[in-house]
Amino acid sequence: MAQIIDGKLIARNLRQNIRKEVEQYIGQGFRKPGLSVILVGDDPASQIYVRNKEKACEKTGFESTIYKLPADIAKDDLFDLIYKLNQDPTVDGILCQLPLPQHLPKQEVIEAIDPGKDVDGFHPINSGRLFSGIDSLLPCTAAGIIKMLKSIDFQFSGKKALVIGRSNIVGKPTAILLLNENCTVTIAHSKTRNLAVLCRQADLLVSSAGKENFITPEFTNPEQVIIDVSINRNATGKVVGDVDFAKVEPVVKAITPVPGGVGPMTIAVLLENTLIAYRNHLKLYEL
C-alpha cells in the first residue's frame, strides 16, 4: 500500500505557521497582510475557489477584499481597478481569478499586475526570475508540489521526474523547480510518444493531463511517487484526478489523493506568497 501524501494536513500546518507569524507582526504594531481578489463573471468553479481563498485569509489573519465584477466588464475598467490596487500601499497581493471571459486578454491582465504583488506567480518577470534561479513569487501549485515532496523526505537529487502537462501555470514551473532540486526532468504532453514507457521509468510522476483514469498501473513502478494535480468530475459528479486511484494506490510507493492533495496546498502557498510580498513591502525580516 502506498504512503498517502496528505495535502490537507501539510496545508493546515503551513497556514498555522503563517498565522503565528502574522500575529507576531500585528503584535509589533504592523498592519495585516492585504490580499485583493478579482472575480469576473459568475463561473461556479471560480466562485467556489474565491470563497475558499477568502475563508483561508480570514483564518490566517489576513485582510482580504473580493472584487466581484460583471462578465461583460470593459477591458479598460478592469485595468483601472488593477492599476488602483497596484498603487494601494495596503494591498500586498493581487489575484485575478482565471478563467476570464473571452473578451478579456488573459496575458495582458497578468502583465498588468505589479510583479511584487503577483501572488499567483504568473507575471513574466516572476517567471523569468524562476527560470534564472532567482528568488521570486512562485506559481502556487508548483511550489506546493515541492513542499509536499519535501514533507515525505523525497530525495530529489538525481531522480528521474516526468511531468505530464506543459502549461505555464503547472507543468513548466513544476519542471523548473524540480530541475532546481537536481532532478532529471522530462516534460510530456499530448504529442509525446510511448508515454506509458516513459512513465514506468520515472521515480516521480507529476500528472496534470486533465483526464479521468488516465494513469493506470501500466504507467507505474513499485518505487514511484505520484503527484496527481488534476481536478476532474466523473459521470456521477464526483471529483477525481488523472490517476485511477483504486488500482494505482496499491502498486506505488507514495501518492496524493484527489481531493485532499494538491488543491489545499495551492491555497496555502497563495497565502505564503502574500506573506512574502507583505514582508517585502514593509521591509520586514522573516520571523
C-alpha positions, 0 to 999 in steps of 0.5 A: 500500500502506498504512503498517502501524501496528505495535502490537507494536513501539510496545508493546515500546518503551513497556514498555522505557521503563517498565522503565528507569524502574522500575529507576531507582526500585528503584535509589533504594531504592523498592519495585516497582510492585504490580499485583493481578489478579482472575480469576473463573471459568475463561473461556479468553479471560480466562485467556489475557489474565491470563497475558499481563498477568502475563508483561508485569509480570514483564518490566517489573519489576513485582510482580504477584499473580493472584487466581484465584477460583471462578465461583460466588464470593459477591458479598460475598467478592469485595468483601472481597478488593477492599476488602483490596487497596484498603487494601494500601499495596503494591498500586498497581493493581487489575484485575478481569478482565471478563467476570464471571459473571452473578451478579456486578454488573459496575458495582458491582465497578468502583465498588468499586475505589479510583479511584487504583488503577483501572488499567483506567480504568473507575471513574466518577470516572476517567471523569468526570475524562476527560470534564472534561479532567482528568488521570486513569487512562485506559481502556487501549485508548483511550489506546493508540489515541492513542499509536499515532496519535501514533507515525505523526505523525497530525495530529489537529487538525481531522480528521474521526474516526468511531468505530464502537462506543459502549461505555464501555470503547472507543468513548466514551473513544476519542471523548473523547480524540480530541475532546481532540486537536481532532478532529471526532468522530462516534460510530456504532453499530448504529442509525446510518444510511448508515454506509458514507457516513459512513465514506468521509468520515472521515480516521480510522476507529476500528472496534470493531463486533465483526464479521468483514469488516465494513469493506470498501473501500466504507467507505474513502478513499485518505487514511484511517487505520484503527484496527481494535480488534476481536478476532474468530475466523473459521470456521477459528479464526483471529483477525481484526478488523472490517476485511477486511484483504486488500482494505482494506490496499491502498486506505488510507493507514495501518492496524493489523493484527489481531493485532499492533495494538491488543491489545499496546498495551492491555497496555502502557498497563495497565502505564503506568497502574500506573506512574502510580498507583505514582508517585502513591502514593509521591509520586514525580516522573516520571523 
